Amino acid sequence: MLSHAGNVFVLSAPSGTGKSTLARRLVQEVPDLNFSVSFTTRKPRPGEVHGQDYFFVDDATFDAMVAQEGFVEWVQVYERRYGTGKAWILEQLASGRDILLDIETQGAGQVHAAIPDAVMVFLLPPSSAELSARLRGRGDECEEQVRIRLNYAKHELSQFPGYDYLVVNDTVDLAYRRLESIILATRCRRERMGAAAQGILDSF
């Protein structure tokens, strides 16, 4: 179990729900929120940047990190692997910074086991039809891959009871405001603000 000073936010969602877009906006607009960049063995999509969207590595590099216990969590999805690097996470948490992890449900469960007070947030599509349209609209997957993603999306959606907050991405702006509210409210919890409040009390 990892000890930490900052808040940990875990954001999960089926592929195509808009999770990555919202995660990037949160990090850009919410002060003192840092994005945890995952490692992956999949190839970059057009426009994705190494070290910004993901750390794109080959299987041998990923295998070496697993052997050295270099991940807080790692999973295999769609014949590709994804993992959250332990060293960076520990550094951020020790400094008191808040971090946002954009990971799928299996990895989220591993993070929750390691960090029980992590705030778990699940982003849902408005409907299966809307998710199907979004996936096909991206144009970077063959029809077979789209069907695989839709089948896995059903499995991921069944995991929502393990999350603290559920947000439907019907419109990006509304979903963003809901996610931002969760972060800001968490920062005001007594458990996080108790020391500051005691300091103010002691000043009287």
C-alpha positions as CSV (number, residue, x, y, z in Angstrom):
1,M,0.0,0.0,0.0
2,L,1.4,3.4,-1.0
3,S,1.5,6.3,1.5
4,H,0.9,9.7,0.0
5,A,0.1,13.3,0.6
6,G,-1.6,14.4,-2.6
7,N,-5.0,13.3,-3.9
8,V,-5.2,10.4,-6.5
9,F,-8.0,10.5,-9.1
10,V,-8.7,7.5,-11.3
11,L,-10.7,8.0,-14.4
12,S,-12.0,5.0,-16.3
13,A,-14.3,4.6,-19.3
14,P,-14.9,2.4,-22.4
15,S,-12.8,3.3,-25.4
16,G,-14.5,6.0,-27.4
17,T,-16.3,7.6,-24.5
18,G,-14.2,10.8,-24.5
19,K,-12.0,10.0,-21.5
20,S,-8.7,11.1,-22.9
21,T,-10.1,14.4,-24.2
22,L,-11.6,15.2,-20.8
23,A,-8.5,14.1,-18.9
24,R,-6.3,16.5,-20.9
25,R,-8.7,19.4,-20.4
26,L,-8.8,18.7,-16.6
27,V,-5.0,18.8,-16.4
28,Q,-4.9,22.0,-18.5
29,E,-7.6,23.9,-16.5
30,V,-7.5,22.6,-13.0
31,P,-4.5,24.0,-11.0
32,D,-2.1,21.6,-9.4
33,L,-3.4,18.5,-11.1
34,N,-0.8,16.5,-12.9
35,F,-1.5,13.8,-15.5
36,S,-0.1,10.3,-15.1
37,V,1.2,9.2,-18.5
38,S,0.9,5.4,-19.0
39,F,3.3,3.1,-20.7
40,T,1.9,1.1,-23.6
41,T,3.1,-1.4,-26.2
42,R,0.6,-0.3,-28.8
43,K,1.5,1.9,-31.7
44,P,0.8,5.7,-31.5
45,R,-2.4,6.9,-33.2
46,P,-2.1,10.0,-35.5
47,G,-1.3,13.1,-33.5
48,E,-0.3,11.2,-30.3
49,V,3.0,12.3,-28.8
50,H,5.5,10.1,-26.9
51,G,5.8,11.2,-23.3
52,Q,2.6,13.3,-23.5
53,D,-0.2,10.9,-24.4
54,Y,1.7,7.7,-23.6
55,F,5.2,6.3,-23.3
56,F,5.3,4.1,-26.3
57,V,7.6,1.1,-25.7
58,D,8.3,-2.3,-27.2
59,D,7.5,-5.6,-25.6
60,A,11.1,-6.1,-24.4
61,T,11.1,-2.8,-22.5
62,F,7.7,-3.5,-21.0
63,D,8.8,-7.0,-19.9
64,A,11.9,-5.5,-18.2
65,M,9.8,-3.0,-16.3
66,V,7.5,-5.8,-15.1
67,A,10.4,-7.9,-13.9
68,Q,11.8,-4.9,-12.0
69,E,8.4,-4.1,-10.4
70,G,8.4,-0.8,-12.2
71,F,4.6,-0.5,-12.4
72,V,1.9,0.4,-9.9
73,E,-0.4,-1.5,-12.2
74,W,-0.3,-3.1,-15.6
75,V,-2.8,-4.9,-17.7
76,Q,-3.3,-6.4,-21.2
77,V,-6.1,-5.1,-23.3
78,Y,-6.8,-5.9,-27.0
79,E,-3.5,-7.8,-27.2
80,R,-1.6,-4.7,-26.1
81,R,-0.3,-3.9,-22.6
82,Y,-0.6,-0.7,-20.6
83,G,1.0,0.2,-17.3
84,T,1.5,3.1,-14.8
85,G,5.1,3.7,-13.9
86,K,5.8,3.5,-10.1
87,A,8.7,5.9,-9.8
88,W,6.9,8.9,-11.2
89,I,3.8,8.2,-9.1
90,L,5.7,7.9,-5.9
91,E,7.6,11.2,-6.6
92,Q,4.3,13.1,-7.3
93,L,2.5,11.7,-4.3
94,A,5.4,12.4,-1.9
95,S,5.4,16.1,-3.0
96,G,1.7,16.5,-2.2
97,R,0.6,17.0,-5.8
98,D,-2.7,15.7,-7.1
99,I,-2.5,13.2,-9.9
100,L,-5.0,12.0,-12.5
101,L,-4.8,8.5,-13.8
102,D,-6.5,7.7,-17.1
103,I,-6.7,3.9,-17.0
104,E,-9.1,1.1,-17.8
105,T,-11.1,-0.9,-15.2
106,Q,-8.7,-3.8,-14.6
107,G,-5.8,-1.4,-13.9
108,A,-8.0,0.8,-11.9
109,G,-8.8,-2.0,-9.5
110,Q,-5.1,-2.6,-9.0
111,V,-4.5,1.1,-8.2
112,H,-7.4,1.1,-5.8
113,A,-5.9,-1.9,-4.0
114,A,-2.5,-0.1,-3.7
115,I,-4.1,3.3,-2.9
116,P,-7.4,2.6,-1.1
117,D,-8.4,6.3,-0.8
118,A,-8.0,7.0,-4.5
119,V,-11.1,8.7,-5.8
120,M,-12.6,6.4,-8.4
121,V,-14.5,8.0,-11.3
122,F,-16.2,6.2,-14.2
123,L,-17.2,8.0,-17.4
124,L,-20.2,6.5,-19.2
125,P,-21.3,7.0,-22.8
126,P,-24.9,8.2,-23.2
127,S,-25.9,4.9,-24.9
128,S,-24.5,1.9,-26.8
129,A,-25.6,3.4,-30.1
130,E,-23.7,6.7,-29.4
131,L,-20.6,4.8,-28.4
132,S,-20.8,2.7,-31.5
133,A,-21.1,5.9,-33.7
134,R,-18.1,7.5,-31.9
135,L,-15.9,4.5,-32.4
136,R,-16.7,4.2,-36.1
137,G,-16.4,7.9,-36.6
138,R,-12.8,7.9,-35.5
139,G,-11.9,5.9,-38.7
140,D,-8.7,4.4,-37.3
141,E,-10.1,0.9,-36.6
142,C,-11.4,-1.8,-38.8
143,E,-14.9,-3.1,-38.3
144,E,-13.7,-6.2,-36.4
145,Q,-11.7,-4.0,-34.0
146,V,-14.8,-1.8,-33.4
147,R,-16.9,-4.9,-32.5
148,I,-14.1,-6.1,-30.1
149,R,-14.1,-2.7,-28.4
150,L,-17.9,-2.6,-28.1
151,N,-18.0,-6.1,-26.6
152,Y,-15.3,-5.1,-24.1
153,A,-17.1,-1.9,-23.4
154,K,-20.1,-3.9,-22.1
155,H,-17.7,-5.7,-19.7
156,E,-16.2,-2.4,-18.5
157,L,-19.6,-0.8,-17.9
158,S,-20.5,-3.7,-15.7
159,Q,-17.6,-2.6,-13.3
160,F,-19.3,0.7,-12.4
161,P,-20.3,-0.4,-8.9
162,G,-16.6,-0.3,-7.9
163,Y,-16.4,3.4,-8.5
164,D,-17.2,6.4,-6.2
165,Y,-18.6,8.7,-8.9
166,L,-20.4,8.1,-12.2
167,V,-20.4,10.8,-14.9
168,V,-22.3,10.5,-18.3
169,N,-20.5,12.2,-21.2
170,D,-23.6,13.4,-23.0
171,T,-21.9,16.8,-23.8
172,V,-18.2,17.5,-23.2
173,D,-18.7,20.8,-21.4
174,L,-21.3,19.3,-18.9
175,A,-19.2,16.2,-18.3
176,Y,-16.1,18.4,-17.7
177,R,-17.9,20.5,-15.1
178,R,-19.0,17.4,-13.3
179,L,-15.5,16.0,-13.2
180,E,-14.0,19.3,-12.2
181,S,-16.6,19.5,-9.3
182,I,-15.5,16.1,-8.1
183,I,-11.8,17.2,-7.9
184,L,-12.5,20.5,-6.2
185,A,-14.9,18.9,-3.7
186,T,-12.4,16.2,-2.8
187,R,-9.8,18.9,-2.1
188,C,-12.1,20.4,0.5
189,R,-12.8,17.2,2.4
190,R,-12.0,17.5,6.1
191,E,-9.4,14.7,5.9
192,R,-7.4,16.9,3.5
193,M,-8.1,20.3,5.0
194,G,-7.8,19.3,8.7
195,A,-4.2,20.5,9.2
196,A,-4.9,23.8,7.5
197,A,-8.1,24.3,9.6
198,Q,-6.1,23.5,12.8
199,G,-3.5,26.0,11.8
200,I,-6.2,28.7,11.5
201,L,-7.7,27.7,14.8
202,D,-4.3,27.9,16.5
203,S,-3.8,31.4,15.2
204,F,-6.6,32.7,17.4
